[in-house]
Amino acid sequence: MTKTINILISDPLSEDGIYPLLEEKDLQLNIVSNTGLSPEELKAIINDFDVLLVRSQTKVTREIIEAATNLKLIGRAGVGVDNIDLDAATEKGIIVVNAPDGNTNSAAEHTTAMIMALARHIPHAHMSLQEGRWDRKKFVGVELKNKTIGVLGFGRIGQEVAHRAKGNRMNVIAYDPFLTAEKAEKAGVAYGSVEDVAKVADFITMHTPLLDSTHHMINDDIFAIMKDGVRIVNCARGGIIDEDALFRAIESGKVAGAALDVMEEEPFVGNRLLDLPQIIATPHLGASTIEAQESVAVDVSNDILSYFKHGTVLNPVNMASVSKDIIAKIEPFFDLGAKLGTFVSRLTDSAINEINIYYSGDLANFDVRPLTNNTVKGILTRNLGNNVNNVNARYLAERNDIKINEHKSTRAKAFLNSITVELVTSTETHKVKGTLLAGLGARIVQVDDYVIDVNPQGHILFIRHMDKPGAIGLVGTLLADQNINIATMQVGRAIEGGDAIMVLAVDHSVENVDFLKQQKNIFDVKSIDL
């Protein structure tokens, strides 16, 4: 007898959004829509359901999850999962899925609308008419044709915006940490760094996630190198633009106008930027279309069906349950793999084409795919932040045209087990090797061709330099001048008097390393937090 799958919908969703569930014939589904439940009411009934389908109103807390002994899957009909306790779901073996692609078209169209409105002063011209004025001369705009638009973040939405901009006969230059010359050529766009984009673009639109590395990415220094009269659009995340710097750039005339769908604090009624006539704004409407709201529900509905039919989902956002036998064998290496991935990702600023992970020793006898995913997560977190996790890491890498290769060898040199993580870009290759040592735990034992012994935790400074007398003393003095204390130091060199490295553990994170990079015999410095 086919088991009934009980599905609770606790937030309002249209029938058009859940039609895959309503029309399902192969599975026996019992769909219950019960919205507006209090936490206590939801907790009282959640144990009766296999699936919980929510939007943003329902808060799926640890207390609710712990009461859900039969729950197998939580679906979020939207992009974010801030209203779901992912740690609690993972601990219970409950898969959480969302719909990261459902609002792509809606967000791209809203961005395009904001660009057009900004170029032609549409909101202000409309308000002028409402106030009884006929100010044609006041609202002379600019054409998009032959202008250059800079797209900061060339993921799904950024690419859709670029496609529409090309339809308006604009020139497109893009920045993305995963964008290579080959990918840019295929997309028909130019590419460069954030600074390259800032220098040449007439319009600049944001499409990056909000991470430590992208917070206030557009600041006074970037505004200073922009063209006079540049126009700024942000329909991505508040915080990417330093709003105080934007205010100054508009007042100075550097920025002709800005169109904002997001700001650092929402709701942003009362933000002083709204007092500037060069600003147009909307209340975070990027995904607010009928089609987008239906699309995200459809995507999640299809993932629910896929899980119960095939045991797989397309858009997981937490770690799915895996064999306890496999976990018992490889779990001790999870932290090592993630830290190796984090470390090696900091060694290059070039877009990654390929990730090679080499397993040596007893590890080669096991199914290490969960360990590979965890290591890839460590690599991608630099640019994707919390958007990447153990389950979707491989999918996100492949979506960014990054090839992942596992290599196994039961022969181990020097160590019972080891993991080597190698990144290949179009211009360089970097690798980091690590192992677990009895009594010492995780260790990094090789960086590129240099043999070292480093405890991968805390705050690390990685320095490439010329092997000359006094190099170590110079670094120590420079750090002391900055009141930075050295906890441990490891050095390595290939040949006497040639290239060498230092790996220093310091007491706190070092954000600005320019004072080291400026030294004659220091080639490169990376600050790495593990």
C-alpha positions, 0 to 999 in steps of 0.5 A, a space after each residue: 500500500 502506498 504511504 500517504 505523504 502529508 504536506 503542510 502549507 503554513 503560508 499563503 501560496 496560490 494554487 498556480 504555484 503548487 500545481 505540480 503537487 495538486 496534479 501529481 498522480 504517482 504519489 499519494 499526497 495529502 496537502 493541508 493549507 493552514 496559514 496564520 498559525 501561532 508557533 504553539 499551534 504549529 508545534 502542536 501539529 507539525 508531527 503529523 507532516 512529512 513536508 512543511 512548505 513556507 514562505 517568509 511568515 512562518 518562523 521554523 525554529 529549533 523548537 518546532 523542528 525538534 517537535 517534528 519527528 516525522 518531518 523529512 523536508 522543509 520547502 521555502 518558496 523563495 530565495 532566502 532561508 532566514 526564517 528556518 533554523 538550518 542547523 536544527 534541520 541538519 541535525 535532524 536529517 531534514 532537507 531544506 530546499 529553496 528556489 534560487 532561480 525563481 526570481 531571476 527574470 523578475 529581478 533583471 527586469 526590475 533592474 532594467 526598469 530602474 536603469 531606464 527610469 534613472 536615465 529619463 527621470 521618469 519618476 520625477 517627471 511624473 511627480 512634476 505633472 501631478 503637482 501641476 507643472 510642465 517642466 520639459 526642459 528640467 527632465 532632459 535625460 540620456 540615451 542608453 545607446 552606445 553607453 557602457 554599463 558595468 555589471 558587478 556580479 555576473 551570475 544569473 541575474 547579472 547575465 540577464 541584465 547584460 543581455 537586456 542592456 545589449 538589446 538596448 545597444 549598450 556596451 557591457 563590461 562585467 566583474 565577477 570572481 568566477 568570470 574568465 576571458 573565455 567566459 566573457 568572450 562567450 557572453 559577448 562582454 568585456 571583463 575586468 576588476 571592480 576598478 576597471 569597471 568603475 573607470 569606464 562605465 556610464 551606468 554601474 549595476 550591482 548583482 553580487 551577494 553581500 559578503 565581508 568582501 563585498 560590504 561597501 565594495 563601492 566606497 569613496 575610493 571607487 567613486 573617485 575613479 568613476 567617470 563624472 556623471 556616472 549613474 548607479 543602480 542597486 537592486 541586489 543587496 543593501 550594504 554593497 554601496 557605502 551610502 555615506 560615500 554615495 551621498 557625498 558623490 552625488 553632492 559633489 556631482 560625481 554621480 548624476 543619479 542613483 536608483 536603489 531598490 535596497 539599502 542597508 537598513 530596511 524599511 528605509 523610509 527616512 533615509 537621507 538619500 531619499 531627500 536627494 532629487 538625484 535618487 529614485 527608489 523602490 521598496 525592495 520590489 525586485 522579486 515582487 511580480 506575480 510570475 516570480 511569486 508563482 515560479 518560486 513555489 513551482 520550483 519548490 513543489 518540483 523539488 518536493 516531488 523529486 525527493 519522494 520519487 528519486 531521493 534527489 533535490 536540485 536546490 538543497 540549502 543544508 547538508 542532506 543525511 548521508 550514510 553513518 558508516 561513511 561519516 564515521 570514516 571521513 568526518 575527522 577530515 571535514 574540518 581539514 578539507 574546509 580549511 585547505 579549501 579556504 587557504 588555497 582560495 586565498 592564494 589567487 585572485 584569478 577565476 578558477 577553472 578547475 579544482 583537483 582534490 587528491 586523496 592518499 592513503 586509507 581515505 582512497 578506500 572510501 566514498 569521499 564525495 561528502 568530503 569533496 563537497 565540504 572542501 569545495 564549499 571552503 573554496 567557494 565561500 570566499 565569493 559566495 558566502 553563506 550561499 554555498 553549503 555542503 550539499 550545493 557546493 558541487 552544483 554551484 561550482 559546475 554552474 560557474 564552469 568550474 570542473 571538479 576532479 577527485 583523485 585517489 591513491 592508496 599509496 601515501 608518502 610520509 603520512 597515513 592519510 593526506 588531502 591535497 587541494 589544487 586550484 587551476 586558473 588560466 594563468 596559475 596553479 596553486 595547491 595546499 596539502 594537509 593531514 591529521 597527525 596523532 596528538 596534533 590534529 590538522 596540519 598544513 604540510 605543503 603550500 605549492 612546492 614548499 614543505 611547512 608545518 602549520 596549524 590551520 586555525 586562527 589568523 594567518 599571514 602568508 608571505 612570498 618573498 626573496 630568501 635574503 638575510 634579514 627578511 624574517 627580522 624585517 617582517 617581525 619589525 614591521 608587524 611590531 610597528 603595527 602592534 601585531 603579535 606573532 604567535 608562530 612562524 614557519 618558513 620554506 624555500 626551494 633553493 638558497 637565495 631564491 623564492 621563499 615563503 613565510 606562514 605566520 600565525 598572528 593574534 588578530 586578523 590583519 585587514 590591510 597588508 599594504 605596509 608589507 607589500 610595499 617592501 622591495 623583496 616581498 612579492 605578495 602577502 595574503 591575510 587568511 582567517 581560518 
